[in-house]
Amino acid sequence: MSLLAGMRPTLCRVVPAAACICLLGWCYVSLRPDFAWDDADPEVLNMAWRLARGEGMYRGTDTAPFAFAAYPPLYYALAAILLRATGLSFLPAKLLSFLAALSIGWALVRLDRHWNQTTQAGFRAAFLLFLIPAFLYNAARSNVQMLAVAFSVWSLVFFLRNRPLETLVLSPLLAVLAFYTKQTQIALPLAMGAYLLLRKRQWLLPYAATGLVAGLVPLFWLQKNTRGNFLYDTIQLARLDYNPLQIPQIFAHHAGPLILFIGIALLTSCRRFRGGVWEPVDLYLACVFLTTVASLGRLGAHGQYVLELLVVTVLYSIRTCKLPALRGREALISLQVLFLLVYTPLFVSVEEGKRGLACNRAAERIYPLIRTGSGPILSQQGSFALFARGEIYIQLFHFTALSRAGLWDQSLLLREIEKQSFSWVVTEFPLENPVLSPDDLERFTPEMVQALQNNYERRESVFPYYIYGPRHRGYTLREPRKGIETVE
């Protein structure tokens, strides 16, 4: 243990360079203007693109396209502004997430200055964030979570200023912006409200009033202008199956890489609560831990679900343990940093990178084929439908879940399959003899698979995708191309 403790200064000095290398490697893997292998990203971009074209996002589920906005409008709106200038591309939306990630790092620097009258720990903590796989993954996504967390963290920054304008106006306004980026972003306002109730009750009413007015005005406007579909889409349709048994596995996979810091932070907060020396950040950690753990039972829970907990753990360590010193725990911080220095490059190059690069190469070969024809595309990977036709016909993940919950009639889709309305079908499993993975089962019902088997036949396959066209229509097999398996 003494050897590990002695390694701490050296390991901490390595963190900035290692974080930059991992970030560059991850950008090489994940940044493509017309493709993202995580199917949530094209669904978010699809809604932003609809908004950029002046079309509605919050709509019913009775008519095609079967797509809806599962989140409040702020991220979509900001991305739409950029898309109007650039055209359809993942890069503007991913840029929003990356800028949000940088702003979180800058918030850590500001918090370090506020708490410790220095910025050294804040800068090191900011680099450390990019060595945490879940943070790194979401820093280059077309998704809402990073921006939502950034608004919450900056809400904390202004709350701690302890000035009426910043604490009672700017802080709750930023919390509202976080909520209108992702509707589950409630840990921060709950924690700050609890703090004011217990420690500074005279400020509770103005804080709550600012937040309620700022939150309710756009809510009524959105409900009116979407004919009630805003709450229906973001609450009713976004509420998916829940299984608490999956919580330990999801937590271990996505929060596990920072488990030593999380454990230290939770133990420290317990001692501070018992000693009566807790602060707003202690309540924030407690609230975000509880809301995060509860959320991990939701169908489709992934790395973005633990993102706020990871960020709050790091900023809490700046406050309570003078990160990266962690006095008395030098061996633990060495072990934690050493683990990230080893695991995160493997995450980038092997765990996610290997398959991600294969998907990128496959997309380059698939697009020329599926851009032929005129009918819609049914694709397990939404990028193909979005960039080949300019629109996702169906969000398979959501609508399969809605069908199983009895909230959507899948016969609407089955009829289109039977009529062979889709010019192309792209799956990640062979329809001929399907062995469905958990991801596949989340996107196709047995009835969908059966209908596809009856009406579509394989034309080509490029790992990890299988491409199908309608049966009994003229199709001339082309000469095999490099990297493509041609069906005999």
JOHURA-V488243 format. One record per residue. N is the residue number from 1. RES is the residue in one small letter. PHI is phi in radians with two decimals (none if undefined). PSI is psi in radians with two decimals (none if undefined). Layout:
# JOHURA-V488243
n = {N	N}
res = {RES	RES}
phi = {PHI	PHI}
psi = {PSI	PSI}
This chain:
# JOHURA-V488243
n = {1	2	3	4	5	6	7	8	9	10	11	12	13	14	15	16	17	18	19	20	21	22	23	24	25	26	27	28	29	30	31	32	33	34	35	36	37	38	39	40	41	42	43	44	45	46	47	48	49	50	51	52	53	54	55	56	57	58	59	60	61	62	63	64	65	66	67	68	69	70	71	72	73	74	75	76	77	78	79	80	81	82	83	84	85	86	87	88	89	90	91	92	93	94	95	96	97	98	99	100	101	102	103	104	105	106	107	108	109	110	111	112	113	114	115	116	117	118	119	120	121	122	123	124	125	126	127	128	129	130	131	132	133	134	135	136	137	138	139	140	141	142	143	144	145	146	147	148	149	150	151	152	153	154	155	156	157	158	159	160	161	162	163	164	165	166	167	168	169	170	171	172	173	174	175	176	177	178	179	180	181	182	183	184	185	186	187	188	189	190	191	192	193	194	195	196	197	198	199	200	201	202	203	204	205	206	207	208	209	210	211	212	213	214	215	216	217	218	219	220	221	222	223	224	225	226	227	228	229	230	231	232	233	234	235	236	237	238	239	240	241	242	243	244	245	246	247	248	249	250	251	252	253	254	255	256	257	258	259	260	261	262	263	264	265	266	267	268	269	270	271	272	273	274	275	276	277	278	279	280	281	282	283	284	285	286	287	288	289	290	291	292	293	294	295	296	297	298	299	300	301	302	303	304	305	306	307	308	309	310	311	312	313	314	315	316	317	318	319	320	321	322	323	324	325	326	327	328	329	330	331	332	333	334	335	336	337	338	339	340	341	342	343	344	345	346	347	348	349	350	351	352	353	354	355	356	357	358	359	360	361	362	363	364	365	366	367	368	369	370	371	372	373	374	375	376	377	378	379	380	381	382	383	384	385	386	387	388	389	390	391	392	393	394	395	396	397	398	399	400	401	402	403	404	405	406	407	408	409	410	411	412	413	414	415	416	417	418	419	420	421	422	423	424	425	426	427	428	429	430	431	432	433	434	435	436	437	438	439	440	441	442	443	444	445	446	447	448	449	450	451	452	453	454	455	456	457	458	459	460	461	462	463	464	465	466	467	468	469	470	471	472	473	474	475	476	477	478	479	480	481	482	483	484	485	486	487	488}
res = {m	s	l	l	a	g	m	r	p	t	l	c	r	v	v	p	a	a	a	c	i	c	l	l	g	w	c	y	v	s	l	r	p	d	f	a	w	d	d	a	d	p	e	v	l	n	m	a	w	r	l	a	r	g	e	g	m	y	r	g	t	d	t	a	p	f	a	f	a	a	y	p	p	l	y	y	a	l	a	a	i	l	l	r	a	t	g	l	s	f	l	p	a	k	l	l	s	f	l	a	a	l	s	i	g	w	a	l	v	r	l	d	r	h	w	n	q	t	t	q	a	g	f	r	a	a	f	l	l	f	l	i	p	a	f	l	y	n	a	a	r	s	n	v	q	m	l	a	v	a	f	s	v	w	s	l	v	f	f	l	r	n	r	p	l	e	t	l	v	l	s	p	l	l	a	v	l	a	f	y	t	k	q	t	q	i	a	l	p	l	a	m	g	a	y	l	l	l	r	k	r	q	w	l	l	p	y	a	a	t	g	l	v	a	g	l	v	p	l	f	w	l	q	k	n	t	r	g	n	f	l	y	d	t	i	q	l	a	r	l	d	y	n	p	l	q	i	p	q	i	f	a	h	h	a	g	p	l	i	l	f	i	g	i	a	l	l	t	s	c	r	r	f	r	g	g	v	w	e	p	v	d	l	y	l	a	c	v	f	l	t	t	v	a	s	l	g	r	l	g	a	h	g	q	y	v	l	e	l	l	v	v	t	v	l	y	s	i	r	t	c	k	l	p	a	l	r	g	r	e	a	l	i	s	l	q	v	l	f	l	l	v	y	t	p	l	f	v	s	v	e	e	g	k	r	g	l	a	c	n	r	a	a	e	r	i	y	p	l	i	r	t	g	s	g	p	i	l	s	q	q	g	s	f	a	l	f	a	r	g	e	i	y	i	q	l	f	h	f	t	a	l	s	r	a	g	l	w	d	q	s	l	l	l	r	e	i	e	k	q	s	f	s	w	v	v	t	e	f	p	l	e	n	p	v	l	s	p	d	d	l	e	r	f	t	p	e	m	v	q	a	l	q	n	n	y	e	r	r	e	s	v	f	p	y	y	i	y	g	p	r	h	r	g	y	t	l	r	e	p	r	k	g	i	e	t	v	e}
phi = {none	-1.13	-1.13	-1.09	-1.06	-1.21	-1.39	-0.95	-1.03	-1.14	-1.08	-1.17	-1.21	-1.35	-0.95	-1.01	-1.15	-1.11	-1.11	-1.12	-1.12	-1.11	-1.12	-1.09	-1.10	-1.18	-1.10	-1.07	-1.31	-1.83	-1.54	-2.37	-1.20	-2.18	-2.72	-2.54	-1.37	-1.41	-1.27	-1.22	-1.13	-1.13	-1.17	-1.16	-1.10	-1.01	-1.21	-1.12	-1.19	-1.04	-1.14	-1.10	-1.56	1.43	-1.77	-1.38	-1.80	-1.71	-2.56	-1.30	-2.02	-1.57	-2.29	-1.27	-1.28	-1.54	-2.58	-2.61	-1.53	-1.45	-2.17	-1.06	-1.53	-1.12	-1.09	-0.99	-1.16	-1.12	-1.14	-1.09	-1.04	-1.20	-1.15	-1.11	-1.52	-1.82	1.49	-1.14	-2.91	-1.28	-1.07	-1.08	-1.18	-1.16	-1.07	-1.02	-1.14	-1.17	-1.13	-1.11	-1.09	-1.11	-1.17	-1.12	-1.04	-1.16	-1.09	-1.11	-1.10	-1.13	-1.16	-1.08	-1.13	-1.15	-1.49	-2.11	0.97	-2.62	-2.18	-1.08	-1.14	-1.10	-1.14	-1.13	-1.13	-1.09	-1.14	-1.04	-0.97	-1.34	-1.72	-1.65	-0.91	-1.14	-1.21	-1.03	-1.02	-1.44	-1.26	-2.25	-2.05	-1.60	-2.63	-1.49	-1.12	-1.10	-1.15	-1.07	-1.15	-1.06	-1.06	-1.13	-1.14	-1.24	-1.06	-1.12	-0.98	-1.29	-1.06	-1.30	-1.15	1.07	-2.11	-0.92	-1.09	-1.39	-1.31	-1.72	-2.13	-1.11	-1.09	-1.14	-1.13	-1.17	-1.10	-1.17	-1.07	-1.08	-1.13	-1.42	-1.67	-2.53	-1.21	-1.61	-1.46	-2.08	-1.08	-1.12	-1.10	-1.09	-1.16	-1.21	-1.11	-1.12	-1.08	-1.12	-1.08	-1.59	-2.12	-2.59	-1.09	-1.16	-1.71	-1.14	-1.10	-1.10	-1.10	-1.17	-1.11	-1.04	-1.13	-1.17	-1.12	-1.13	-1.49	-1.37	-1.03	-1.16	-1.10	-1.10	-1.13	-1.14	-1.08	-1.17	-1.38	-1.87	0.98	1.48	-1.35	-1.07	-1.21	-1.09	-1.27	-1.45	-2.03	-1.15	-1.32	-1.42	-1.52	-1.85	-0.97	-2.25	-2.39	-1.12	-1.19	-1.51	-1.04	-1.03	-1.15	-1.12	-1.10	-1.10	-1.22	-1.73	-1.71	-0.94	-1.03	-2.00	-1.10	-1.14	-1.15	-1.08	-1.07	-1.08	-1.10	-1.15	-1.13	-1.11	-1.12	-1.07	-1.12	-1.19	-1.15	-1.12	-1.46	1.28	-1.92	-1.28	-2.29	-0.95	-1.18	-1.15	-1.15	-1.09	-1.07	-1.09	-1.14	-1.23	-1.15	-1.15	-1.20	-1.16	-1.04	-1.09	-1.28	-1.26	-1.46	-1.28	-0.97	1.54	-1.01	-2.57	-1.04	-1.15	-1.22	-1.79	-1.05	-1.13	-1.06	-1.11	-1.13	-1.16	-1.05	-1.18	-1.21	-1.15	-1.17	-1.08	-1.27	-1.70	-2.16	0.94	-0.82	-1.67	-1.30	0.80	-0.93	1.50	-2.23	-1.03	-1.14	-1.17	-1.18	-1.09	-1.12	-1.15	-1.15	-1.06	-1.07	-1.14	-1.12	-1.57	-1.31	-1.10	-1.04	-1.21	-1.05	-1.21	-1.59	-2.08	-1.00	-1.88	-1.16	-1.08	-1.24	-1.06	-1.16	-1.11	-1.12	-1.07	-1.12	-1.10	-1.06	-1.07	-1.55	-1.43	-0.99	-1.00	-1.31	-1.36	-1.35	-1.41	1.51	-2.20	-1.35	-1.14	-2.03	-1.77	-2.35	-1.10	-1.76	-1.10	-1.01	-1.11	-1.16	-1.14	-1.60	-1.61	-2.15	1.42	-2.90	-1.53	-1.26	-2.60	-1.46	-1.05	-1.05	-1.20	-1.33	-1.16	-1.12	-1.15	-1.11	-1.17	-1.51	1.35	-1.77	-2.63	-1.58	-1.21	-1.07	-1.06	-1.40	-1.04	-1.12	-1.18	-1.14	-1.15	-1.43	0.97	-1.25	-1.51	-1.26	-2.52	-2.20	-2.14	-2.17	-1.95	-2.60	-1.35	-1.17	-1.10	-2.53	-1.20	-2.04	-1.44	-1.40	-0.96	-1.10	-1.11	-1.15	-1.35	-2.13	-2.45	-1.51	-0.99	-1.17	-1.12	-1.06	-1.08	-1.12	-1.16	-1.05	-1.34	-2.12	-2.35	-2.28	-1.26	-1.84	-2.67	-2.53	-2.35	-0.87	-1.77	-1.96	-2.12	-1.98	-2.18	-2.14	-1.08	-1.26	1.11	-2.14	-1.06	-2.70	-1.80	-1.12	-1.52	-1.10	-1.01	-1.88	-1.00	1.49	-2.08	-1.54	-1.64	-1.30	-1.31}
psi = {-0.61	-0.59	-0.76	-0.75	-0.70	-0.38	-0.25	-0.86	-0.73	-0.79	-0.72	-0.59	-0.45	-0.42	-0.87	-0.80	-0.74	-0.69	-0.74	-0.72	-0.79	-0.68	-0.78	-0.74	-0.71	-0.66	-0.69	-0.66	-0.75	-0.31	1.85	2.36	-0.42	0.29	2.44	2.21	-0.29	2.03	-0.20	-0.56	-0.87	-0.50	-0.70	-0.79	-0.63	-0.75	-0.68	-0.66	-0.67	-0.78	-0.68	-0.51	0.08	0.33	2.81	2.62	-0.63	1.92	2.98	3.12	0.24	-0.30	2.68	2.66	2.54	1.38	2.51	2.82	2.00	-0.13	2.83	3.00	-0.10	-0.89	-0.75	-0.77	-0.76	-0.72	-0.67	-0.67	-0.77	-0.67	-0.52	-0.50	-0.57	-0.34	3.12	2.08	2.56	-0.44	-0.76	-0.72	-0.69	-0.58	-0.67	-0.79	-0.69	-0.72	-0.64	-0.70	-0.75	-0.66	-0.57	-0.76	-0.73	-0.60	-0.65	-0.67	-0.77	-0.69	-0.67	-0.73	-0.70	-0.75	-0.69	0.01	0.63	2.95	-0.03	-0.84	-0.65	-0.77	-0.74	-0.69	-0.65	-0.76	-0.67	-0.62	-0.69	-0.03	0.00	2.06	-0.78	-0.63	-0.82	-0.78	-0.79	-0.19	-0.28	0.77	2.71	1.29	2.87	-0.36	-0.77	-0.73	-0.70	-0.78	-0.65	-0.77	-0.73	-0.76	-0.71	-0.48	-0.70	-0.74	-0.83	-0.56	-0.71	-0.15	-0.43	0.64	2.42	-0.81	-0.77	-0.73	-0.69	-0.21	-1.10	-0.74	-0.91	-0.54	-0.73	-0.62	-0.64	-0.71	-0.67	-0.75	-0.68	0.03	-0.77	2.20	-0.23	0.13	1.28	-0.13	-0.76	-0.94	-0.59	-0.76	-0.77	-0.63	-0.73	-0.70	-0.81	-0.67	-0.66	-0.49	-0.41	1.14	-0.49	-0.31	-0.11	-0.79	-0.88	-0.62	-0.86	-0.68	-0.75	-0.82	-0.73	-0.79	-0.81	-0.50	-0.65	-0.60	-0.93	-0.48	-0.85	-0.68	-0.77	-0.73	-0.73	-0.79	-0.25	0.15	0.72	-0.04	-0.30	-0.96	-0.58	-0.76	-0.81	-0.24	-1.07	-0.90	-0.48	-0.14	1.86	3.12	2.63	2.29	1.78	-0.32	-0.35	-0.12	-0.86	-0.71	-0.81	-0.73	-0.80	-0.68	-0.80	-0.55	-0.30	-0.66	-0.31	0.42	-0.59	-0.77	-0.70	-0.79	-0.78	-0.75	-0.77	-0.73	-0.71	-0.75	-0.66	-0.76	-0.69	-0.65	-0.77	-0.61	-0.08	0.34	0.41	2.76	3.14	-0.66	-0.49	-0.76	-0.65	-0.80	-0.78	-0.80	-0.75	-0.56	-0.80	-0.78	-0.60	-0.88	-0.75	-0.62	-0.35	-0.16	-0.11	2.48	2.27	0.13	2.39	-2.92	-0.54	-0.37	-0.43	0.05	-0.82	-0.69	-0.74	-0.78	-0.80	-0.61	-0.76	-0.79	-0.54	-0.63	-0.57	-0.72	-0.81	-0.43	0.10	0.79	2.36	0.36	-0.90	1.06	2.30	-0.14	0.58	-0.67	-0.67	-0.74	-0.62	-0.76	-0.73	-0.83	-0.71	-0.72	-0.79	-0.67	-0.49	-0.80	-0.73	-0.75	-0.62	-0.62	-0.78	-0.76	-0.47	-1.10	-0.84	-0.63	-0.70	-0.87	-0.63	-0.77	-0.64	-0.72	-0.70	-0.79	-0.70	-0.72	-0.67	-0.54	-0.46	-0.64	-0.80	-0.56	-0.90	-0.19	-0.14	2.75	3.00	-0.26	2.93	2.88	2.32	1.96	2.29	-0.57	1.92	-0.39	-0.66	-0.80	-0.74	-0.79	-0.19	-0.52	-0.10	0.15	2.50	2.15	-0.69	2.36	1.65	-0.70	-0.89	-0.78	-0.47	-0.74	-0.70	-0.64	-0.78	-0.47	-0.02	0.33	-0.04	2.45	1.85	-0.20	-0.42	-0.69	-0.70	-0.65	-0.69	-0.64	-0.78	-0.52	-0.02	0.76	-0.40	2.24	-0.52	2.59	2.26	2.13	3.01	0.35	2.69	2.21	-0.48	-0.71	1.22	2.31	1.72	2.25	2.95	-0.67	-0.72	-0.73	-0.44	-0.15	-0.18	2.33	2.81	-0.59	-0.66	-0.80	-0.76	-0.76	-0.69	-0.70	-0.67	-0.42	-0.10	2.61	2.63	2.37	-0.78	2.90	2.42	2.01	2.26	0.49	2.62	2.27	2.23	2.56	2.92	2.52	2.71	0.51	2.62	2.27	2.18	2.07	2.28	2.93	2.51	2.42	2.69	2.25	0.01	2.28	2.08	2.28	2.29	none}
